[in-house]
Amino acid sequence: MQPQPPYDLHAAADDRPVTIDRREGPYGEVVLRRRGGGGGSSADTVFEIIANGCFLMDTSDGRSERLLIRAALDALPADRPSPALLIGGLGVGFSLVEAVAEPRWGRIAVVEREAAVIDWHRAGPLAAVTAGALADPRTEIVHADLVEWLRTGPRTYDALCLDIDNGPDWTVTEDNDGLYSPTGLAACAARLAPGGVLAVWSAQPSPAFEESLRNAGFTRVRTEEVAVARGVPDVVHLAVRGA
């Protein structure tokens, strides 16, 4: 039986990470952890998502997840009315919240393959981050594998903002490798309207992925960086489908 609410939100006395929920699914294990908040302040609380033992993201910052959305919108023609957005990966919700805060976006679909992550936002601890965004009438949550959805989905979009891995060179599961292959990039292009923007989040720059984007026929390929406290910057790879 899978864990059900209420979740264990008690902080450890020494502020070590505490596992709030752990699920086994078709793609492996996914875990929600909490750290901080030992003094009773919600402002000090950070939630982390771990998949198959690999740290994915947490609620400590979110600048690069927000940049993913802003950069995609900035790359679209300013006169394109109510552009449709697909976000690949719900994560901790920062990208969705950023999208909903921008009235220019039209419909906003979020494709998330982990039922646990959706639960954590709808009825769990992450509802504090995204409750308002989920209630926005433009928002649609799709429980599906992104790679398959891009290949078979029924709609096109003006922007694809993808954040399902730590980057093209550091995937969470082997199945995700296909997203960054020539076949996967062709599926992205097919899901985009002419002149649409593909934005891909990465924990590190990938010159090889930039070259793959150009080889797949995308134009205006570039990379935007977000400095981090230590190590290489987070980046957003941007590319445009030809008209």
C-alpha positions, 0 to 999 in steps of 0.5 A: 500500500502506498503512503497516504496523507497525512504526511509526516512533516516533523522536522529532525531535531538536527535538521537532517533531511526527513523522508515525508513520502516514498513511492515505488512506481513503474519508473522506480523510486521517488521520494519527497524529503523535508529539511530545515524548519526545526525551529518551527519556521516554514520559511526555513523549510525546504522540500526535495524530490529524489528519483532513484537516488538522484537529487532532482530539485528542491524549493530552496531557489527556483531561479533557473526553473522560472528562467525556463518559462521567461526565456521561452516567452521572450523568444516568441514573437511579441504579437503572438496571441495567447501562446500555448505552453507545455511544461515537461515535468511538474517538479516542485512547481516553480515553472508552473507558478511562473507561467500562471503569473504571466497573463500572456500565456494561453493554455498551460499543460503540464506533463508529469509521469510520476503520480506521487509528484502530482499527489504532493501538489494536489493534496500534499506538502507542495500544495503550498507552492502551487495551489493557486496555479493548479486552480487557474483555468488555463492549467491542465495536469497530464499524467503521462510519460513526456517522451511518449506524449510528445510522440503521440499527443493530440495538440501543438504548442507555441513553447515546450519547456522541458525539465525532466532530468538534470540535463541532456547529459544526466538523465534520471532514467535510461528511457529519457535518453530518447528525448535528446536523440534525433528522434526525440528532437524531431518529436519536439519539433512536430509538437511545436507550431512554426516559430515555436520555442523549445527550452530545455533545463540543464544542471550544466551546459552541453555544447553537444546538445546545442549541436544536436539541436542544430542538426535537428533543424532548430535555429537561433540555438543559444544557452542562458546561464543562471549562476549558482553558489558553487560549481557550474551554472544551471542553464536553459538551452533555447532553440526555435522551430523554423517557420 
